[in-house]
Amino acid sequence: MKIGLYGGTFSPPHNGHVRFAKLFVEKAALDKLYIMPAGIPPHKEADSWGTPQARLEMSRLAFGSFAVVSDYEICQPGKSYTYKTLLQLRRIYPKDALYVLVGEDMFLSLDTWKCPEILFSAATIVCMHRGTDMREHVEAAGTAYKRRYGGNIIYLEEAPLAVSSTQIRQMCAAGQDISALVPAPVAAYIKQNGLYRYE
């Protein structure tokens, strides 16, 4: 059994997120994927442009057809830490069943995350290469992580979509059309609820 975990702020979830999630399921041959919107992201500023509940609902709209969208981190007090989520999943699944997807930027910062030794001992880390010039840095970091923490690291590769949540929020604030960048139900939800208009 292979169980995937893909966490993030998802404010909003966009087509790049969905694409990476589907690739994660396919290339890692996952039996189940958990999408985990963060309650209070530890590496980002306070969420002033969308409530956790709105991000959870948008995540359900974006990923719900092929993944389990969990409110676990949103329901926990304090900042959301991946190691705590992994320890919770370890109560259900064995160690060798868990896989965590991270992008290149996050992968390079893993040793600054809370309790990185638990991250590497509790799951296989899956880094999604995005066809950038960061490959050498990423693989050097991976070598250092394995030496320091042990554990397993897998690299997947896929050309990125030129889209970011920051860009989408800025476009919403400027009244621009985002329909090509996010799943249609997410675009409708953002419009209906007037999200990101005053960022």
Number of C-alpha atoms within 10 A of each C-alpha: 11 17 22 26 26 21 22 17 20 22 24 26 27 26 20 18 23 17 14 23 21 17 17 23 18 11 10 17 13 19 13 16 23 19 23 24 29 25 25 20 20 15 14 8 8 10 13 9 16 17 13 21 14 18 23 25 17 26 27 21 18 25 21 15 9 15 21 16 23 18 17 14 22 20 13 14 9 12 14 24 20 25 20 15 17 21 16 12 18 16 9 8 15 14 18 15 17 22 25 24 23 21 15 20 13 14 20 19 13 19 17 10 16 15 14 18 17 16 23 21 17 23 26 20 24 23 24 22 22 17 11 11 9 14 13 10 12 20 18 12 17 21 13 13 20 13 10 13 15 13 17 17 18 14 15 16 13 13 11 15 14 9 15 17 19 11 13 22 22 15 15 21 15 13 11 11 11 19 14 11 20 21 19 16 14 23 23 14 15 20 14 9 10 13 20 21 16 12 12
